[in-house]
Amino acid sequence: MHETPEEVAALQRLLDASAAAAGPHLASIVTDDHRPSAAEIVTEMTGMCLLTVATATADGRPIAGPLDGYLLHGRLWTSSSPDSVRVRHLRNRPAVSATYLPGEHFALTVHGRAAVIDLQSDDAGELRQAMLDHYVPLQGPAFARWLADLDGVAVRIDADKVFAYRLADR
């Protein structure tokens, strides 16, 4: 967990405001007994969490696909190549949605704006460390060397809305 108590409280305020603004259909499904707290979310989302990230083409068509994601300081982060289609979309149209859905027991969907940041910059340091923490045990020290030389970008999602769901009996 990377979140301070203040960051957990800010995430909780955003969750509460998002739930209050939800449409009737979503509100009928994500009732209070199915809505995890911010503290539960940061506990659930430790380490790498596979996200489905959606962007829009210039003519408005949605494009969604998987990216490795990390919850850091109450915000979702991911990374990609600076010349990837998704990054090109986000540079031109920063509106983005991302969903973490490990199974029917839990879901987190974030809608907001993307900030595209040089992966080697200090601003992306915690993301790089999270990536190292996850991938070095799986791939060995070669991953650290690869990451150090990578011409990549970090993408931080600054959320406007966050919706979360969990089974009531968990």
NORVENUR-V101232 format. One record per residue. N is the residue number from 1. RES is the residue in one letter. PSI is psi in degrees with one decimal (none if undefined). OMEGA is omega in whole degrees, 0 to 359 (none if undefined). D_CENTER is the distance of its C-alpha to the mean C-alpha in Angstrom with 1 decimal. Layout:
n:N res:RES psi:PSI omega:OMEGA d_center:D_CENTER
n:N res:RES psi:PSI omega:OMEGA d_center:D_CENTER
This chain:
n:1 res:M psi:128.4 omega:182 d_center:14.2
n:2 res:H psi:-2.9 omega:189 d_center:13.6
n:3 res:E psi:138.6 omega:172 d_center:13.9
n:4 res:T psi:164.5 omega:176 d_center:17.3
n:5 res:P psi:-35.9 omega:179 d_center:19.0
n:6 res:E psi:-38.4 omega:179 d_center:18.7
n:7 res:E psi:-36.9 omega:176 d_center:14.9
n:8 res:V psi:-41.5 omega:179 d_center:14.9
n:9 res:A psi:-40.3 omega:178 d_center:17.5
n:10 res:A psi:-41.6 omega:177 d_center:15.6
n:11 res:L psi:-39.4 omega:179 d_center:12.7
n:12 res:Q psi:-41.6 omega:178 d_center:15.6
n:13 res:R psi:-41.1 omega:179 d_center:17.3
n:14 res:L psi:-40.8 omega:176 d_center:14.4
n:15 res:L psi:-45.3 omega:181 d_center:14.3
n:16 res:D psi:-43.9 omega:180 d_center:18.1
n:17 res:A psi:-39.3 omega:179 d_center:18.4
n:18 res:S psi:-44.6 omega:179 d_center:16.1
n:19 res:A psi:-39.7 omega:180 d_center:18.2
n:20 res:A psi:-28.2 omega:182 d_center:21.3
n:21 res:A psi:0.8 omega:182 d_center:20.7
n:22 res:A psi:149.2 omega:175 d_center:19.8
n:23 res:G psi:166.7 omega:185 d_center:22.4
n:24 res:P psi:-36.2 omega:180 d_center:25.0
n:25 res:H psi:-50.1 omega:179 d_center:23.8
n:26 res:L psi:-42.8 omega:180 d_center:20.3
n:27 res:A psi:-29.5 omega:179 d_center:22.1
n:28 res:S psi:-21.7 omega:180 d_center:24.6
n:29 res:I psi:-47.7 omega:182 d_center:22.1
n:30 res:V psi:72.9 omega:177 d_center:19.7
n:31 res:T psi:169.5 omega:184 d_center:22.6
n:32 res:D psi:-37.1 omega:181 d_center:22.6
n:33 res:D psi:-7.3 omega:177 d_center:23.3
n:34 res:H psi:3.5 omega:184 d_center:20.3
n:35 res:R psi:111.9 omega:179 d_center:17.8
n:36 res:P psi:153.3 omega:175 d_center:16.2
n:37 res:S psi:166.0 omega:176 d_center:16.4
n:38 res:A psi:-39.9 omega:179 d_center:13.8
n:39 res:A psi:-39.9 omega:178 d_center:15.7
n:40 res:E psi:-37.1 omega:180 d_center:15.4
n:41 res:I psi:-46.9 omega:182 d_center:11.6
n:42 res:V psi:-26.9 omega:175 d_center:11.4
n:43 res:T psi:-42.0 omega:180 d_center:14.2
n:44 res:E psi:-37.6 omega:190 d_center:12.7
n:45 res:M psi:59.5 omega:175 d_center:9.4
n:46 res:T psi:145.7 omega:181 d_center:11.4
n:47 res:G psi:-161.9 omega:181 d_center:11.5
n:48 res:M psi:133.1 omega:178 d_center:9.9
n:49 res:C psi:119.8 omega:182 d_center:8.1
n:50 res:L psi:122.1 omega:181 d_center:8.8
n:51 res:L psi:150.3 omega:163 d_center:6.7
n:52 res:T psi:117.9 omega:184 d_center:9.0
n:53 res:V psi:130.3 omega:181 d_center:8.4
n:54 res:A psi:131.3 omega:176 d_center:11.3
n:55 res:T psi:-179.1 omega:180 d_center:13.4
n:56 res:A psi:140.8 omega:176 d_center:17.1
n:57 res:T psi:171.2 omega:180 d_center:20.2
n:58 res:A psi:-30.9 omega:179 d_center:23.0
n:59 res:D psi:15.1 omega:172 d_center:24.8
n:60 res:G psi:2.8 omega:178 d_center:22.0
n:61 res:R psi:136.0 omega:178 d_center:21.3
n:62 res:P psi:143.8 omega:174 d_center:17.8
n:63 res:I psi:123.6 omega:180 d_center:16.4
n:64 res:A psi:145.5 omega:178 d_center:13.7
n:65 res:G psi:169.7 omega:184 d_center:13.0
n:66 res:P psi:142.4 omega:172 d_center:11.2
n:67 res:L psi:146.6 omega:173 d_center:9.3
n:68 res:D psi:135.6 omega:181 d_center:8.7
n:69 res:G psi:158.7 omega:180 d_center:5.4
n:70 res:Y psi:137.3 omega:172 d_center:5.9
n:71 res:L psi:113.8 omega:182 d_center:5.8
n:72 res:L psi:119.3 omega:179 d_center:8.5
n:73 res:H psi:37.5 omega:176 d_center:10.8
n:74 res:G psi:8.5 omega:180 d_center:9.0
n:75 res:R psi:147.3 omega:175 d_center:6.2
n:76 res:L psi:138.9 omega:177 d_center:2.7
n:77 res:W psi:150.7 omega:172 d_center:4.9
n:78 res:T psi:-179.7 omega:178 d_center:6.7
n:79 res:S psi:161.4 omega:179 d_center:10.4
n:80 res:S psi:-176.1 omega:176 d_center:13.3
n:81 res:S psi:143.8 omega:179 d_center:16.9
n:82 res:P psi:-18.9 omega:179 d_center:18.1
n:83 res:D psi:15.3 omega:178 d_center:20.2
n:84 res:S psi:156.7 omega:179 d_center:17.8
n:85 res:V psi:-45.8 omega:182 d_center:18.1
n:86 res:R psi:-43.0 omega:180 d_center:14.5
n:87 res:V psi:-39.9 omega:176 d_center:14.8
n:88 res:R psi:-44.7 omega:177 d_center:18.2
n:89 res:H psi:-47.6 omega:185 d_center:16.9
n:90 res:L psi:-32.4 omega:176 d_center:14.4
n:91 res:R psi:-36.5 omega:182 d_center:17.2
n:92 res:N psi:-32.1 omega:182 d_center:19.5
n:93 res:R psi:92.8 omega:188 d_center:17.5
n:94 res:P psi:-2.4 omega:176 d_center:14.3
n:95 res:A psi:134.4 omega:185 d_center:13.4
n:96 res:V psi:149.5 omega:170 d_center:10.3
n:97 res:S psi:146.1 omega:178 d_center:8.8
n:98 res:A psi:142.7 omega:178 d_center:6.1
n:99 res:T psi:134.2 omega:169 d_center:7.3
n:100 res:Y psi:120.6 omega:185 d_center:7.4
n:101 res:L psi:81.6 omega:182 d_center:11.2
n:102 res:P psi:-12.7 omega:181 d_center:13.1
n:103 res:G psi:-179.2 omega:184 d_center:16.3
n:104 res:E psi:-7.2 omega:181 d_center:18.0
n:105 res:H psi:-18.3 omega:185 d_center:17.8
n:106 res:F psi:142.2 omega:174 d_center:14.2
n:107 res:A psi:142.6 omega:175 d_center:11.7
n:108 res:L psi:125.7 omega:177 d_center:8.7
n:109 res:T psi:132.4 omega:182 d_center:8.3
n:110 res:V psi:133.6 omega:173 d_center:7.1
n:111 res:H psi:133.5 omega:180 d_center:9.7
n:112 res:G psi:-148.6 omega:181 d_center:10.3
n:113 res:R psi:142.7 omega:181 d_center:11.4
n:114 res:A psi:137.8 omega:169 d_center:10.3
n:115 res:A psi:119.1 omega:181 d_center:12.1
n:116 res:V psi:123.1 omega:189 d_center:13.3
n:117 res:I psi:141.6 omega:175 d_center:14.7
n:118 res:D psi:125.2 omega:183 d_center:17.2
n:119 res:L psi:-26.6 omega:181 d_center:15.8
n:120 res:Q psi:-2.1 omega:181 d_center:19.1
n:121 res:S psi:161.4 omega:177 d_center:19.2
n:122 res:D psi:-33.1 omega:181 d_center:19.2
n:123 res:D psi:-22.4 omega:180 d_center:16.2
n:124 res:A psi:11.5 omega:184 d_center:14.1
n:125 res:G psi:-42.6 omega:180 d_center:16.2
n:126 res:E psi:-33.5 omega:175 d_center:13.9
n:127 res:L psi:-45.8 omega:178 d_center:11.4
n:128 res:R psi:-43.0 omega:180 d_center:14.7
n:129 res:Q psi:-40.2 omega:178 d_center:15.9
n:130 res:A psi:-39.0 omega:178 d_center:13.0
n:131 res:M psi:-43.5 omega:178 d_center:13.6
n:132 res:L psi:-44.7 omega:181 d_center:17.3
n:133 res:D psi:-34.8 omega:181 d_center:17.1
n:134 res:H psi:-47.1 omega:191 d_center:15.7
n:135 res:Y psi:-27.9 omega:180 d_center:17.7
n:136 res:V psi:-42.5 omega:176 d_center:21.0
n:137 res:P psi:-26.5 omega:180 d_center:22.1
n:138 res:L psi:-37.9 omega:188 d_center:21.5
n:139 res:Q psi:-7.7 omega:179 d_center:22.9
n:140 res:G psi:-177.4 omega:185 d_center:25.0
n:141 res:P psi:-17.4 omega:177 d_center:25.7
n:142 res:A psi:-30.3 omega:178 d_center:25.7
n:143 res:F psi:-41.3 omega:180 d_center:21.9
n:144 res:A psi:-41.8 omega:178 d_center:22.2
n:145 res:R psi:-43.2 omega:179 d_center:24.9
n:146 res:W psi:-46.0 omega:181 d_center:22.9
n:147 res:L psi:-39.0 omega:180 d_center:19.9
n:148 res:A psi:-30.0 omega:181 d_center:22.4
n:149 res:D psi:-4.2 omega:188 d_center:24.0
n:150 res:L psi:131.9 omega:170 d_center:21.0
n:151 res:D psi:82.5 omega:185 d_center:20.9
n:152 res:G psi:173.8 omega:175 d_center:17.2
n:153 res:V psi:148.4 omega:171 d_center:14.6
n:154 res:A psi:146.3 omega:175 d_center:11.4
n:155 res:V psi:118.6 omega:176 d_center:9.0
n:156 res:R psi:131.3 omega:177 d_center:7.6
n:157 res:I psi:116.6 omega:175 d_center:6.5
n:158 res:D psi:104.7 omega:191 d_center:9.3
n:159 res:A psi:139.0 omega:168 d_center:9.2
n:160 res:D psi:-33.7 omega:180 d_center:12.6
n:161 res:K psi:143.2 omega:175 d_center:12.1
n:162 res:V psi:124.6 omega:177 d_center:10.3
n:163 res:F psi:135.6 omega:180 d_center:12.1
n:164 res:A psi:151.6 omega:182 d_center:12.3
n:165 res:Y psi:143.7 omega:171 d_center:15.1
n:166 res:R psi:151.8 omega:174 d_center:17.0
n:167 res:L psi:142.6 omega:186 d_center:20.5
n:168 res:A psi:-27.6 omega:186 d_center:23.0
n:169 res:D psi:8.1 omega:181 d_center:24.9
n:170 res:R psi:none omega:none d_center:22.2
